[in-house]
Amino acid sequence: MSATLFDADAWRERMDERWFETGKAMAEKGDVDLVAIEDDRVTAHVTGSVGDLYVVELRAPAGDGACTCPGFEKFGACKHQAAVVAAANLLDATGRQYVQGRLARLRDGLALEDKTALIERIVDLSRKHPAVLAELER
């Protein structure tokens, strides 16, 4: 596997140069939480400039991508995507292994809990996070 996950030049061509540079700065600042690397798909949570949290999913090295921000909806590309490209490319081998196993470790930990404990965790998350409640009520 190559040292970097994404073809940064290909992603840079998709958007305004300022967006790409802002995204790189966001990654360097620590605004990206890489949630999962599964095959060629990367999922991340990115904290926007006013504190909103966006979910970004990208295909490496230069495939399709999406973001939950209004900019992506309007322009089809955004600084949050650039932030994920930069953050993923900054990972060393140890960091990449950590992210690749992150959801598996979560699943394994949850599997150890009994049903009642899991239900209470979900209810507690629903109490604290309106989006979780809304999603579970669908």
N, C-alpha and C positions, 0 to 999 in steps of 0.2 A: 504494500500500500504506500502511496506517495506521502511525503511529509505533510502536505496540506490536503484538506478534504475538498475544498472548493476551488474552482477556477475563478479567482478574484477578478481577473480582467474581463471574463465573460459576464460576470454579474455587474461589474462597473459599467459596461456598455448598455445595460438595461435601464439605467437611471441617470438622472442629472448628477454630475460630478460632486456637487455640494452635498447631495443626499448620501453618496457613498462615503465621502470624507466625514460627514456627521455621524454616520453609522459606525465607522472605524473608531471615532472618538468615544462613542457610546460603549463599544466593546472594551476599549482600553480603560474606561471609567468603571466598568463592572456592572453595567446595566443589563447584561445578558445572562440568563440562567439557562444553560443547555440542559434540557430535560432528557432527551433521548437521541441516540444515533443508532438507527436500525437499518442495516444494509446501506442504501444510499439516501435514506430519509432522515433529516435532522429536524427535531422539534425543539423549540425554545420559547421561553417567556422573556419578553423585553419590556423594561420599564421605559416609558416614553418621557419626553422632555417635561411634561407637566404632571408626571406621576402615574399616568394610566398604564395598565398592564396589557400587553398585546401578546397573542399567540402567533408564532411564526412557524411555518413548516416549509422546508426547502428540500429539493432533490439535488444531490451532489453528482458530478462536479459543477454542472451548469444547467440543471434541469428546471422544471417548473417550481414555482413557489407561491406562497400565499401568506397574508398577514391580516389580522383582524382590525387593523387601523383604518380610519377613513381615507388616508392618503393612498393606500393600496387599492381600495375600492374605486377611487377616482382615477388613479394614474396607472394601476397595474404593477407598480413597483414602489418601494419605500425605503427609508433610511433604516427601518427595523430589520429588513431583510439584509441590508449591508452589514448591520451590526452582528447578525448571526453568522454571516460569511466570515467576518473578521474574527469573531470570538472562536469559531470552530477551527479556523486556520491557526490560531494562536496556541491551541492545545498541543502539549507534548504527548508522547505515547501513553504515559501514565494517566494523564487527564482524559484522553480519548477512551481508554479502557474503563475509567470510572463512569463516564457518561454512557458508554455502551451497555454497562451493566446496571445502571441506575434503576430502571423500571423493573428489571428482574429481581433486584434486591428488595424493592418495594413489594412486589407480588409475594416473594418468599416470606417476608415479614408479616404481611397480612394473612397469609395462609396459616400462620401459627396461632392467630387469634381465634377465639371461639365466635360463633355467630352473634351472640348478644353483645360482645365487646365491639365487633365490627359495626353493628347497627348503631350503637351509642356513639362511636366515632363519626359515623356519617351524619347522624342527627346533630352532633356538636358542630361539625363543619358547616352544616346547613344553617345553624343558628348564627354562626360568625360570618358566613360568606353568602350574600344574597344570590350570587350567580349559581352556587352549588344548589341552593334550595330551588331556584327556578328550574334548573336542569333536571333535578330529581322529580319535580312535580309534573314534568311533561308527560 
